[in-house]
Amino acid sequence: MSNESTANMSEVHWLMDMFQSVDVGLVVLDREYKIQVWNGFMENHSGLPPFEVRQKSLFEVFKDLDKEWIIQKTDPVFVLKNRAFTIWEQHPHIFKFKNYRPITSVAPFMYQNATFIPLTNTRGEVTHLAIILYDVTDVAISKIELEEANQELKRLSQTDRLTNLNNRGYWEECLQKEFLRQRRNHNVSSLLIFDIDFFKKVNDSYGHAGGDEAIIHLAKVLRMNLRETDIGGRYGGEEYAVILTETDAAGAKIFAERLRRMVEASVVKYNDFEFQFTISLGIAEYSDDYDSHQNWIECADKALYFAKQNGRNRVEVYNHDHHKDAPID
């Protein structure tokens, strides 16, 4: 054998040795998707040695593969001779290998990036395709955990700690968006504002901790009544607000009356005490006369003021002619 032939054989040997030992997957498929090369990475993670899979259809060996997606991804590689890539954000994995890394043991399977490479013969025809598979589980889990942490921080920044309802800043931001939406579309929405009647007596009788229990209790009753499209939040102190989208004043009053009756009938249990309280509620339906969302709040507040003036434990709907000169508590 010539020196050149020996060198070529050695080079092939080194390449095969490298492909077997690198920490990436290497699969070579022919145009019928029959496996031609299956390196050590693939053997270690699948449990299948090369002699068991060679010349077998990839889709017969791995019946749970997303066949349609793989063909859609590889067809252009065969036809156009262009490389293709996929990342775990688009497709978490090609082969559903179990994840054994201790650092990312929270992941049940390996997240994978992949490169699809056309392999040509001496005439430049694409006869085979190589899939190079990268284990990116560590990167994927770190990014997922960071996104989850950011989502939790966002949630906390929008949440009132005592009631777990939306806080004043967030629901008012939602109200401003709803106000602008109504200005564009001229649909219907209502704002409901309510608070606990004689809340100072609750604090005086049961202490501030008892008052907090009343606030928490009212928040629970409110959550029981909210629809998916409603946006409820704490306005401040013992006062709450609800944006009732696609709801006119009549519909808002039905919602408010149901809430009022449930609160009146319920009992707050705090230490050895049991007590009850009532609420007063004010409603303002959106009007094109409002020049800002703050104006909308003012009108709902005026309706709440009249509910208290007229005996408390009642619902009042804002009327521009009757309530325009009402003071704001």
N, C-alpha and C positions, 0 to 999 in steps of 0.2 A: 504494500500500500504506500502511495506517495506521501511525502511530508504534508502536502496541501490537503490531501484527503484526511489524513490523521488530524490535522488542525480543524478541519470542518467537522469531523466527528466529535472532537473534544468540545467545540463550540456548541454543538447541538446538545451534548451531554450537560454542559454547564447551564444552558438555557432551561433544559428540562428540570435540572436539579433546582434551579432558582424558582421556577414556576411551582414546584412541589412544596417549597419551603416558605415562600413569601406569605405574609399575613393578609392576603387578599384572595378572593375566590376567582378562579379562572375556569370558564366553561367554553368549549368550542362546539358549535352546532353546524351541521350541514344544512342545506336548503330545505330538507324535510324535517328539520328540528331534531335530528338524531344526534345524540351526544358522541363527540369524538375525543374530547379532552376533558378530564375531570381531575383537578389538582388536589393537593393535600388539604387545603382549607375546606373545599367542598366535601371531601371525604370525612373530615373531622366533625363538621357541623351537621352533616346529613346522616352519618353512620353508614354510608354506602360507599364501598371501595370502587375504584375505576372499572374493574372487570365486570362488576354487576350492572353498570349503567351504560357502558360503551355500546354504541350502535343501537341503543334503545331510544324511543321517542321521549323527549323531555316531558311531554304531557302525559305519557303513560306511567313514567316513573313517579312524577309528582302530580297527582290528580287534582290537588287543591290549588294549583297555579291559576292565576287569572289569565287564561289562554287568550281571550279576546284582546286584552290590554297588551300582552306580550307581542302578539302578531301585529297589532296596530303600531307598536313601537319599533319592531324590527323590520317590517316590510320596506320602509324607506331606506333602511341601511342596505338591504340587498339590492334594491332597485337603483337608488341614487348614489350609492357608494359613499354616503356621508356618515360620519359618526353620529351617535345619538347619546343623550345623557338623561338620567333621571335621578332625582333627589328625594330623600325620605319625606319631605313636606308634600310632594306631589303623590308619592306612592310609598307608604312606609316600608314595604319590603317586597322583593320578588319571590325569594324562597323564605318560607316561614320557619326559620331556624330559631331554636330556643336561645335565650340570652343567658350566658353563664358567667358574665363578668360580675364580680362582687360589688363593684362600685355602683353599677346600674342594675342591681338585682330587682329593683322595682319594675323594670320593664320585662314583660313576659316573653318577648321575642326580640330578635335583633333588628334594629333599624338599619337600612341599607341605602347607599348610593350606588349607582351602576353606570358603566360606560359600555356602549355597544359599538364594536369595531368591525368594519367589513374586511374580510380576508380574500385576497384575489389570487388567481393562478398566474402563470407566465403570460397568458394572453390578456390579462387585465380584467378577467371576469370574476365577479364575486361568487365564490363557491361555498364559503363558510363565513360564520359570524362568531366573534369572540365576545363573551360577556365578562367584564371585570367587575367584581363585586367587592364593595368596601363596607366594613363594619363601622357604622358611625353612631352606634348606640349611645356612647358617652356624650357626644355633641348633641344628639337629639334630646336626650333626657335633660341635659343642662338647659337647653332652650325651652323645653316644655315647662320645666319647673320655674324658670324665670318668668315665662308668660303667665303661669298660674299665680305666681307671687305678685306680679303687676296687676293682674285682675283682682286679686284679693285686696291689694292696697287701694285700687280704684273703688271697690265696693265699700271699703271702710271709710274712704273719704266722702262717700255719698250717704252714709248711714248714721242715723242718730243712735248713740251708744245705749241709751236707756231703753228705747222702745223697739230698736231694730227696724224702724221705718225710715223712709228717706228723710235726710236732714233738710233744714230750711234752705240752704244754698242749692241743693240739688233739685228739690221739687219746684223751687221758684225758677230755676233755670228751665225746667220742663214746662212750667207755665208760660214763660216767655216764648218758648218755641211753639207752644199751642196757640198763643195769642197771634204770632206771626202767621201760623198756618191758617187760622180762621180769617185773618185779614185777606189772605190770598184766595181762599176757597169759599168763604162766606157760608160755612156749614153751621153746625151748632155744637156747643160744648158749655158746660156749667162748672162753676167753682163753688165748692162747699167749704165753709170755715165753721168750726165749732169748738166749744171749750166746756170744761166742767163747771157746773153751777156751784157757787159758794165754795170754791176750792180752798179759800183761806180757812173755812171752818174745818175742812178735812185735815189740813195741816195742824191747826190748833188742837184738834181732838186726838189725832193719832201720830203727830209728829211728821217731820219731813220725810222720814222713811215710809210712813203710811201714805203720805201724799204721792211718793214715787210709785207705790204699789197701785194706787188709783190710776196714775198715768200709764203704767204698764198694762193694767187690766183693760183700759179703754183702747189701747193700741191693739191688743189681742182681739177685742170685739170688732174693731175696724177691719183688721186683716181678714176676719171671717166673712165680711160682707163685700170686700173689694172684688171687682171683676178683673179679668186679665188686662183690660185696656185702661183701667183706672190707675191713677198715680196718687197714692196717699203719702202724707208725710207729717212730721211734727213742725208746727209753725213756731212754737216757742212756749216754754212753761207747760201749761196744761192745755194749750191750744193746738188744734190740728187742722190740716187742709187736705182736700181731695179734689183732684182734677178729674171730672167726669166727662170723658171724651164722647162725642156723638150722642150727647144727652141734653135734652132741653130742660127748662126749669121744672116742668111737670114731672118728668122722669127723675130728675134730681131730688125732687121732694119725696117721691116714693122711696128712693134710696135712703134719704135722710130720716124719714119717719120710721122705717124699719130699723135703722141704727139706733135711733132715739129710744124706741120701745125695748130693744134688746139690752141697752145699757140700763134703762130704768128697772128692768126685771132681774138683772144680774146682781151677784153679791161678790164683794171683794173680801178675801180672807187674808188677814195680816196678823201674824202672831196669834194671840188669843181673841182677836177682835174680828167681827164681821160687820161690814157696813155697806151701804148703798149710796149712790149719787145719781144725779141726772145731768143732762147736757142740753145746751141751747145751740141752735144751728142756723146759719145764714147762708143763703144761696144767691149767686149772681150768674145769670145766663150771659154768655158772650154777647156783646153789642158792638156794632160798628162805631158807636159813639165813643167807645173807650179809645183814648189816645196812647195808652201803654198798658202793660200787664199790671203795673202798680195801681192804675186806675181801676182795673178789674178787681184787684184785692180790696181796694177801698170800698167798693160797692158791696162785696160780700161781707166785709166788716160792718158796714152800716146795717145790713140785713141782720147780722148777729146781734148788733146793739138793740135793734127793735125787738128781737126775740126775747132779750133779757128785760127790756122795758115793759113788754106785754106779759110778763109773768114767769119767764124761764121755762125750761123743759118743753120747748116748742121749736117749730121750724118756721122761719120767716124767709120769704122770697123777695129779693130786691125789686122795688118798683121805682123807676126813675122819678116819677111825679110825686110819689108819697115819701120817698126816703132820701131825696137828694140833699136835704139840709141836716141829716142826722150827724151827730158828732161821732168821732172815732175813739173808741176806748183805748 
